[in-house]
Every structure is written in C-alpha cells, then in structure tokens.
Amino acid sequence: MAKDTKEKILTKALELFSRKGYEGTNINELMGSVGLVKSAMYRHFNSKEEIWNALLDRLIAYYEERFGSAENLPPVPESPEELLAMTMRMVNFTVHDETVVMTRKLLTIEQYRDERARKLATKHFLTGLTEMFSHVFSGMMEKGLLRRENPELLAFSYTAPISALIHLCDREPDRTDDALDRIEAFARLFIQTYRA
C-alpha cells in the first residue's frame, strides 16, 4: 500500500511539475491531488525536494529502459530502410508516450532552476541523441551502408532537426501530424544524401 501511494505521489508530481513547474506546485496541492493531507507526505517522503529527486530517478530509468541510452544502445540497422524504421519508431514513442512528453516539458521548464534538470535536458535533447546516433552511424559506415563521414557531426546534423520538431509537437500538439511527416521526409532525404 505504501509503495502504491508513493507511486501515486510521483505520478501526480510529474503531472503537476510538467504543467506548473516545481516552484509553481505546492505540497498541499500535490497531496490533495492524491487524496492525502500534507502531513501524510512524511510517511513517504521527507520533503518536496526528495519527491523531486525520486521523480527524476524514476524518469531516467523509464526513458533509458524504453528509448535507450549510452549504456543501452540500439542495434545498428542492417539497411538504410531499417534506419528510417528505427528513427520513426523512436520518434513516435517520444511524441506519443505521455510520460516522455511530460518529462520533456518538465525538463524544459526546470532546466533553468535545477542543475540536475539542466544536465538531463542537455543529455536528452542533445548529447545523448548525438552519442546514440554516432554509434548507429559508425556501425552503418562499417557495414558499408553510409558514406564515411565524421559520425558525431553526422549524428548531430540528423538529430537536431528531429529534436526541434519533437519540441514543436509539445508546444503545438495540433501540428503533430505535420511534424511527423516532416521528420520522415527529412530522414528520407538524409538517408538518400548519405547512403553509400
């Protein structure tokens, strides 16, 4: 029961923090949204800051397990078509998975307040994607599927426009279908340009 309550608190914390920010959400509101009074929080967490850190830990594990990380790299595609399919699977996951969407919004809001959020935002929006696709492109170059180029620069030039369009989906959800079409068109052009 205590574990379930703890999970409910973290789930509501993500929902509220991703909309109102950490400082814009008070403990009474958070506990009330779970059906508890403020004093009940202390049975599960010592402070709002402890909730924040537990939430970030939970989100890191969730993202890395489902999307990948430097320690959990995707397999190198066997063809340019597989690269396109893998890209669109990853994009669809990150655009449609509600936890990932709220995480991205949370990191966007909190990166200017919290050092840990800042580092996670940089990792998830830039460096982690570059590392992941550097690995993918290096492997594809070794297999003779892509032209020999600097894999890190290639990965950056591939992921930056895709990341920008994903953020557009967060800001303007009514443009999601158009953004997904543009991402697919961009990925096809990129593959056509760099295939061996």
C-alpha positions as a Markdown table, in Angstrom:
| # | Residue | x | y | z |
|---|---|---|---|---|
| 1 | Met | 0.0 | 0.0 | 0.0 |
| 2 | Ala | 2.8 | 2.4 | 0.9 |
| 3 | Lys | 4.6 | 1.7 | -2.4 |
| 4 | Asp | 1.4 | 2.3 | -4.3 |
| 5 | Thr | 0.9 | 5.7 | -2.5 |
| 6 | Lys | 4.5 | 6.6 | -3.2 |
| 7 | Glu | 4.0 | 5.8 | -6.9 |
| 8 | Lys | 0.7 | 7.9 | -7.0 |
| 9 | Ile | 2.6 | 10.8 | -5.5 |
| 10 | Leu | 5.3 | 10.6 | -8.1 |
| 11 | Thr | 2.8 | 10.2 | -10.9 |
| 12 | Lys | 0.9 | 13.3 | -9.8 |
| 13 | Ala | 4.2 | 15.2 | -9.2 |
| 14 | Leu | 5.1 | 14.6 | -12.8 |
| 15 | Glu | 1.7 | 15.8 | -14.0 |
| 16 | Leu | 1.8 | 19.0 | -11.9 |
| 17 | Phe | 5.5 | 19.8 | -12.2 |
| 18 | Ser | 5.3 | 19.4 | -16.0 |
| 19 | Arg | 2.5 | 21.9 | -16.2 |
| 20 | Lys | 3.3 | 24.4 | -13.3 |
| 21 | Gly | 6.9 | 23.8 | -12.6 |
| 22 | Tyr | 8.4 | 22.7 | -9.3 |
| 23 | Glu | 8.1 | 26.1 | -7.6 |
| 24 | Gly | 4.6 | 26.6 | -9.0 |
| 25 | Thr | 3.3 | 23.4 | -7.3 |
| 26 | Asn | 2.8 | 23.4 | -3.6 |
| 27 | Ile | 2.7 | 20.4 | -1.4 |
| 28 | Asn | -0.9 | 20.8 | -0.3 |
| 29 | Glu | -2.0 | 20.8 | -3.9 |
| 30 | Leu | 0.2 | 17.7 | -4.7 |
| 31 | Met | -1.0 | 15.8 | -1.7 |
| 32 | Gly | -4.6 | 16.8 | -2.3 |
| 33 | Ser | -4.5 | 15.6 | -5.8 |
| 34 | Val | -3.6 | 12.1 | -4.4 |
| 35 | Gly | -6.3 | 12.4 | -1.7 |
| 36 | Leu | -3.9 | 12.9 | 1.2 |
| 37 | Val | -3.2 | 15.8 | 3.6 |
| 38 | Lys | 0.2 | 17.4 | 3.6 |
| 39 | Ser | 1.3 | 15.7 | 6.8 |
| 40 | Ala | 0.8 | 12.3 | 5.1 |
| 41 | Met | 3.6 | 13.1 | 2.8 |
| 42 | Tyr | 6.1 | 12.5 | 5.6 |
| 43 | Arg | 5.2 | 8.8 | 5.7 |
| 44 | His | 6.6 | 8.5 | 2.1 |
| 45 | Phe | 9.0 | 11.4 | 1.5 |
| 46 | Asn | 10.9 | 13.8 | 3.8 |
| 47 | Ser | 10.5 | 16.9 | 1.6 |
| 48 | Lys | 9.3 | 18.2 | -1.7 |
| 49 | Glu | 13.0 | 18.1 | -2.8 |
| 50 | Glu | 13.0 | 14.3 | -2.1 |
| 51 | Ile | 9.9 | 13.9 | -4.2 |
| 52 | Trp | 11.7 | 15.9 | -7.0 |
| 53 | Asn | 14.8 | 13.7 | -6.9 |
| 54 | Ala | 12.8 | 10.4 | -6.7 |
| 55 | Leu | 10.8 | 11.6 | -9.7 |
| 56 | Leu | 13.9 | 12.3 | -11.7 |
| 57 | Asp | 15.4 | 8.9 | -10.8 |
| 58 | Arg | 12.1 | 7.3 | -11.9 |
| 59 | Leu | 12.0 | 9.2 | -15.2 |
| 60 | Ile | 15.7 | 8.4 | -16.0 |
| 61 | Ala | 15.0 | 4.7 | -15.6 |
| 62 | Tyr | 11.8 | 4.9 | -17.6 |
| 63 | Tyr | 13.4 | 6.7 | -20.5 |
| 64 | Glu | 16.5 | 4.6 | -20.7 |
| 65 | Glu | 14.6 | 1.3 | -20.5 |
| 66 | Arg | 12.2 | 2.2 | -23.3 |
| 67 | Phe | 14.2 | 4.6 | -25.5 |
| 68 | Gly | 17.9 | 3.8 | -24.9 |
| 69 | Ser | 21.0 | 5.4 | -23.5 |
| 70 | Ala | 24.8 | 5.3 | -23.9 |
| 71 | Glu | 24.6 | 2.1 | -21.8 |
| 72 | Asn | 21.6 | 0.7 | -23.7 |
| 73 | Leu | 22.4 | 1.5 | -27.4 |
| 74 | Pro | 20.0 | 0.4 | -30.2 |
| 75 | Pro | 21.3 | -2.2 | -32.6 |
| 76 | Val | 23.0 | -1.0 | -35.8 |
| 77 | Pro | 20.5 | -1.1 | -38.6 |
| 78 | Glu | 21.2 | -3.6 | -41.4 |
| 79 | Ser | 19.9 | -1.2 | -44.1 |
| 80 | Pro | 19.0 | 2.4 | -44.7 |
| 81 | Glu | 15.3 | 1.4 | -44.6 |
| 82 | Glu | 15.9 | -0.1 | -41.2 |
| 83 | Leu | 17.4 | 3.2 | -40.1 |
| 84 | Leu | 14.3 | 5.0 | -41.2 |
| 85 | Ala | 12.0 | 2.5 | -39.5 |
| 86 | Met | 14.0 | 2.7 | -36.3 |
| 87 | Thr | 14.0 | 6.5 | -36.4 |
| 88 | Met | 10.2 | 6.7 | -36.8 |
| 89 | Arg | 9.7 | 4.1 | -34.0 |
| 90 | Met | 11.8 | 6.2 | -31.7 |
| 91 | Val | 10.1 | 9.5 | -32.8 |
| 92 | Asn | 6.6 | 8.0 | -32.4 |
| 93 | Phe | 7.5 | 6.7 | -29.0 |
| 94 | Thr | 8.9 | 10.1 | -27.8 |
| 95 | Val | 6.0 | 12.1 | -29.2 |
| 96 | His | 3.1 | 9.8 | -28.1 |
| 97 | Asp | 4.3 | 8.3 | -24.8 |
| 98 | Glu | 2.6 | 10.6 | -22.2 |
| 99 | Thr | 5.3 | 10.1 | -19.5 |
| 100 | Val | 8.1 | 11.1 | -22.0 |
| 101 | Val | 6.1 | 14.1 | -23.2 |
| 102 | Met | 5.6 | 15.3 | -19.6 |
| 103 | Thr | 9.2 | 14.6 | -18.8 |
| 104 | Arg | 10.3 | 16.7 | -21.8 |
| 105 | Lys | 8.0 | 19.6 | -20.6 |
| 106 | Leu | 9.3 | 19.2 | -17.0 |
| 107 | Leu | 12.9 | 19.4 | -18.1 |
| 108 | Thr | 12.2 | 22.3 | -20.4 |
| 109 | Ile | 10.7 | 24.3 | -17.5 |
| 110 | Glu | 13.1 | 23.3 | -14.8 |
| 111 | Gln | 16.4 | 23.3 | -16.7 |
| 112 | Tyr | 16.9 | 27.0 | -15.7 |
| 113 | Arg | 16.2 | 26.3 | -12.0 |
| 114 | Asp | 17.7 | 23.0 | -11.2 |
| 115 | Glu | 21.3 | 21.8 | -12.0 |
| 116 | Arg | 20.2 | 18.1 | -12.3 |
| 117 | Ala | 17.3 | 19.0 | -14.7 |
| 118 | Arg | 19.7 | 21.1 | -16.7 |
| 119 | Lys | 22.1 | 18.2 | -17.2 |
| 120 | Leu | 19.2 | 15.8 | -18.0 |
| 121 | Ala | 17.8 | 18.3 | -20.6 |
| 122 | Thr | 21.2 | 18.6 | -22.3 |
| 123 | Lys | 21.6 | 14.8 | -22.3 |
| 124 | His | 18.0 | 14.1 | -23.6 |
| 125 | Phe | 17.7 | 16.9 | -26.0 |
| 126 | Leu | 21.3 | 16.9 | -27.4 |
| 127 | Thr | 24.3 | 14.9 | -26.2 |
| 128 | Gly | 22.5 | 11.6 | -25.6 |
| 129 | Leu | 20.9 | 11.6 | -29.0 |
| 130 | Thr | 24.2 | 12.5 | -30.6 |
| 131 | Glu | 26.0 | 9.7 | -28.8 |
| 132 | Met | 23.4 | 7.2 | -29.7 |
| 133 | Phe | 23.3 | 8.0 | -33.4 |
| 134 | Ser | 27.1 | 8.3 | -33.6 |
| 135 | His | 27.1 | 4.7 | -32.6 |
| 136 | Val | 24.4 | 3.9 | -35.1 |
| 137 | Phe | 26.2 | 5.8 | -38.0 |
| 138 | Ser | 29.6 | 4.4 | -37.2 |
| 139 | Gly | 28.2 | 0.9 | -37.3 |
| 140 | Met | 26.4 | 1.6 | -40.6 |
| 141 | Met | 29.6 | 3.0 | -42.1 |
| 142 | Glu | 31.5 | -0.1 | -41.0 |
| 143 | Lys | 28.8 | -2.2 | -42.8 |
| 144 | Gly | 29.2 | 0.0 | -45.9 |
| 145 | Leu | 25.7 | 1.4 | -45.7 |
| 146 | Leu | 26.6 | 5.1 | -45.2 |
| 147 | Arg | 29.3 | 7.2 | -46.7 |
| 148 | Arg | 32.4 | 7.7 | -44.5 |
| 149 | Glu | 31.9 | 11.0 | -42.6 |
| 150 | Asn | 32.5 | 12.2 | -39.1 |
| 151 | Pro | 29.9 | 10.1 | -37.2 |
| 152 | Glu | 29.4 | 12.6 | -34.4 |
| 153 | Leu | 28.8 | 15.5 | -36.8 |
| 154 | Leu | 26.5 | 13.4 | -38.9 |
| 155 | Ala | 24.6 | 12.3 | -35.8 |
| 156 | Phe | 24.2 | 16.0 | -34.7 |
| 157 | Ser | 23.0 | 17.1 | -38.1 |
| 158 | Tyr | 20.5 | 14.2 | -38.1 |
| 159 | Thr | 19.1 | 14.5 | -34.6 |
| 160 | Ala | 19.0 | 18.3 | -34.1 |
| 161 | Pro | 16.2 | 19.0 | -36.7 |
| 162 | Ile | 14.3 | 15.9 | -35.5 |
| 163 | Ser | 14.5 | 17.1 | -31.9 |
| 164 | Ala | 13.4 | 20.6 | -32.8 |
| 165 | Leu | 10.3 | 19.2 | -34.5 |
| 166 | Ile | 9.5 | 17.0 | -31.5 |
| 167 | His | 9.6 | 20.1 | -29.3 |
| 168 | Leu | 7.2 | 21.7 | -31.8 |
| 169 | Cys | 4.8 | 18.8 | -31.1 |
| 170 | Asp | 4.9 | 19.7 | -27.3 |
| 171 | Arg | 4.2 | 23.3 | -27.9 |
| 172 | Glu | 1.6 | 22.9 | -30.6 |
| 173 | Pro | 0.1 | 19.4 | -30.4 |
| 174 | Asp | -2.3 | 20.2 | -33.3 |
| 175 | Arg | 0.8 | 20.3 | -35.6 |
| 176 | Thr | 2.0 | 16.8 | -34.6 |
| 177 | Asp | 0.9 | 15.0 | -37.8 |
| 178 | Asp | 2.7 | 17.6 | -39.9 |
| 179 | Ala | 5.8 | 17.5 | -37.7 |
| 180 | Leu | 5.9 | 13.7 | -38.1 |
| 181 | Asp | 5.5 | 13.9 | -41.8 |
| 182 | Arg | 8.4 | 16.5 | -41.9 |
| 183 | Ile | 10.6 | 14.2 | -39.7 |
| 184 | Glu | 10.0 | 11.3 | -42.1 |
| 185 | Ala | 10.7 | 13.4 | -45.2 |
| 186 | Phe | 13.9 | 14.8 | -43.6 |
| 187 | Ala | 15.1 | 11.3 | -42.6 |
| 188 | Arg | 14.5 | 10.0 | -46.1 |
| 189 | Leu | 16.4 | 12.9 | -47.6 |
| 190 | Phe | 19.3 | 12.4 | -45.1 |
| 191 | Ile | 19.5 | 8.7 | -45.9 |
| 192 | Gln | 19.4 | 9.4 | -49.6 |
| 193 | Thr | 22.2 | 12.0 | -49.2 |
| 194 | Tyr | 24.5 | 9.9 | -47.0 |
| 195 | Arg | 23.9 | 6.4 | -48.1 |
| 196 | Ala | 26.9 | 4.6 | -49.6 |
